[in-house]
């Protein structure tokens, strides 16, 4: 009736008092513990006798149950038992830049490991925090990020084109292919540095990273025209809508509506969350090109490698498939429909 193995005399005394029809509170006063402790001990040590017709408390049964529960109460870590999976996670984390969740989900999706051979994403993060694996907290890209920006209201709002409030609901659900978000990634603050024009398809999370000469509307339009040449007659089907912010570099983006069926929508000022997907992927690019680093120091091949890495990263939201896999499937559907 107690919380320590060394006090078996109290268990025996409790057993006798129960036979004498003492109340739980009376037993607790005599032993010197809480009535709740007595009640829990009675439940733990009650056994069934005579084909389940009689229920009686046995001190020995209560002690045995306590010892079993005590052995199971300590925390167990499966680092050694799941060593192969931990090694798999560590390799892809450092070599391929996968997140811990991407490692878990992709291994399960591909059948590389069964659930019995793995630990879940939350447990992996716990192992990192406890220092049980070679991945440290400082190695997690998002670990030290903090949002220090304050909300600002702009009284004089620019009107460059359609407001995002006019955007169809089908864009928000991400069930339809062909809806994009775009933004710029800047390097150093010097005007002679290159800029990255980034676009993201909302359904597949396919990312396009295009180096341009500077942060001007003319360079942005040149990049868009380059995409029109690549996709040619399929441009309207691949680029149904584009959502962007109110920066001056996108001031003339809506003029493409004069020549193609693509619709351009502008988010509210200082509301980057309305195109959060591209903002999130710009953060992935920052892993390779930190703020203040000149972009023209990177070759086109290096930038293409960054784009490839982003598009070959398994995503939980895609069922641990990659953006490239989804994007290619959607393009195949478009080409097959046109061929028919």
Secondary structure, DSSP 8 states (H G I E B T S, - for coil): --SSTT-HHHHHHHHHHHHTT--HHHHHHHHTS-HHHHHHHHHHHEEEETTTTEEEE-HHHHHHHHHHHHHHSS----TTTTHHHHHHHHHHHHHT---HHHHHHHHHHHTSS-GGG---HHHHHHHHHHT-SS--GGGSTTTT----------SS----SEEGGGS-HHHHHT-SS-EEEEEEEE-SSSTTS-EEEEEEETTT--EEEEEESSSSHHHHHHHHHHHHHHHGGGHHHH-SEEEE---GGGTTGGGGGGTSS-EEEE--TT-GGGGHHHHHHHHHHTTTS-TTS-GGGS-HHHHHHHHHHHHTS-BGGGTTB-HHHHHHHHHHHHHHHHH-
